[in-house]
Amino acid sequence: MARAEGVPLPAPVETGTASRRGALLKRVLSTVVLLPIFLSIVMIGPRWLFAATLVLVGAAGQWEFTGMFERAGVRTRRRLGLVGGVAVTAGFALPWVDGAEAFTAVLLVVLAAALWPSRGAGIEWPPVVITAFGICYVNWLLGHGVWLRDLPSGKEWVLLLIWVTWLGETAAYLVGSTIGRRALAPVISPRKTVEGAVAQLAISVAAATIGQAWFFPALPREHAIAVGIVLGVVGQIGDLAESALKRSAGTKDTGHLIPGHGGILDRIDSLLFNTPVLFYYASHGRILTS
C-alpha cells in the first residue's frame, strides 16, 4: 500500500529514541570511568593533587571558552586567557597568594593588553572583555573548590557537592528527555523542560539527605535539606547560563572531550555556580557546630 502524502514515517521517532539511548549510554560510561578517578583524588589524594586537577580542568575549560567564540568569528586573547586562568585557579591553592589577589592581578594584565593592539589594528575591547569574562566565569568560580576542600570536613563537602549536582543533573536529563513537555527557557535552551527542572530540584534534596546519612553525618539534617534546595536551584541557573553562552556563540557543545557530554564546560557548567555558593554557605554560620 502506498504511503499517503504528508503522513510521517515512524523512523524519525525510533531514531530519536535510539539517539537518546546512545547519548545516555555514553554519559553512563563516561561517569563510570571518570567518577572513581575523581573520588580517589578527593578522598585519598593529597591536597596538591586535588588543586592540580582543578587547575587542569580550569585550563581546559578556559581553552574551550575562548575557542567557542573564536569559531564563531569573535576574536579573543586566547593564550593570555589560558595563562591568566591557570594563575587565577592556582592562586586559590598557593600559600603565598590569595585567590582574590591573583584574580585582581590577572584582570589588570588582561585589561592592559588592550593598550597594545596587534600591528596595523586599532584598539579592540571585545577580545579583552570576552577573555576577562572567561577567566572570571571558568577559573575564578572553579577555584572556590580548593577553598571548599580546605574547610573542616572539606572532603565531605566536596563529595556532597558532586553527589548532589550530578544526581540532580541526571534526573533532569532523564525526566526531561522522556516525559518533559513544557519548555523551561525556550529562548535559551528549548530542550530543557519544567518537568526536568522539578525532577532536578527534588532529586537534589533527596541526594543531599541521603548523603548526610551516608557519608556526612556531622552535617545537621536541616542544613542538608537546605543545601539540596540551594544546589538544585543554583545548578540549573549555571546550566542555563552556559546554554546562553553557547547560543550566543552559535554552538551546541563547547567541545568533544567527554563522550556523551561534549566538552569540559558542558560537564561542569552547574558546578561552576554550585561550588562558590556551597563554599560561602558552608563557611558561614558555624554549620558543623550548630
Buried (B, 14 or more C-beta within 10 A) or exposed (E): EEEEEEEEEEEEEEEEEEEBEEBBEBBEEBBEEEEEEBBEBBEEBEEEEBBBBBBEBBBBBBBBBBBBBBEEEBBBBBEBBBBBBBBBBBBBBEEEBEBEEBBEBBBEBBBEBBEEEEEEEEEEEEBBBBBBBBBBBBBBBBBBBBBBBBBEBBBBBBBBBBBBBBBBBBBBBBBBBEEBEEBBBEEBBEBBBBBBBBBBBBBBBBBBBBBBEEBBEEBBEEBBBBBBEBBBBBBBEBBBBBBBBBBEBEBEBBBEBBEBBBBBBBBBBBBBBBBBBBBEBBBEEEBBEE
